[in-house]
C-alpha cells in the first residue's frame, strides 16, 4: 500500500461542511449517490472492510463495526 494505514483518511477543517453536503445529497438524490455497478461491488466491499479494520481511521469518527 503506497500510503500507510491510518494516514489516508484524515479529518480536516472542511470535514463538517463536506458531511453536511453529503447528507444533503443523500437526502435529495440517494438513489444516485448510493448507486454502484455489479462489477465495482467487490472492490467497494474490500475498501469498506479495509477502512473499518483500521482503528485509527474509525475510532476518531466514532465508527464501530
N, C-alpha and C positions, 0 to 999 in steps of 0.2 A: 504494500500500500504506500503510495508516494507521500501521503500526509499521515502523520502519526495519529492513532486513535485518540480521541479527546481534543484534537486540535482543529477539526474540520467543521464542527457545529458550534458556533460561538454566538452569544447574545451581545449585541452592541446597542448603542443609543437608539437605533432605528427599530429595534425589536417590537416595542409596543405598537408603533404605527403600522408595522408590517402585519402583525397579528390582527389588528383591527381591520385592516384591508382584507386579509384572508377570511375573517369571519363574515364580512360584508359580501365577498364573492361567493362563499359557500351558501349564504342565505339567499342570494339573488340568482345564482347560476350553479347551484350544487351539482346538477346532472353533468355539466361541462367540467367543473372543477375536479370531480372525482372519476372522470372517465379514464379508462386505461384499456389498451388493446390486449387481446389474449396473449400475444407474443411478448409483451412487456411485463406481464404479470409476474413471472418467476423472478426477474431482476428486481422488480419493486418489492416483492416479498423478501428477497435477500437483503436489500438495502434497509428495510424496516427492521429485520432481525439484527443486522449488524449495529444499527443505531440504538436499538433498545438494549442490546447486550453490553453497550459501553456505559458503565455507570457514570462516567464523567460528563457525558452528553445528556443524560436523562435526569439525574438526581438534582441538578441545578434548576431544572424546569419543573420539578415535582411530578415527573412522569414515572409511573410504576408499571411494570409489565404484568 
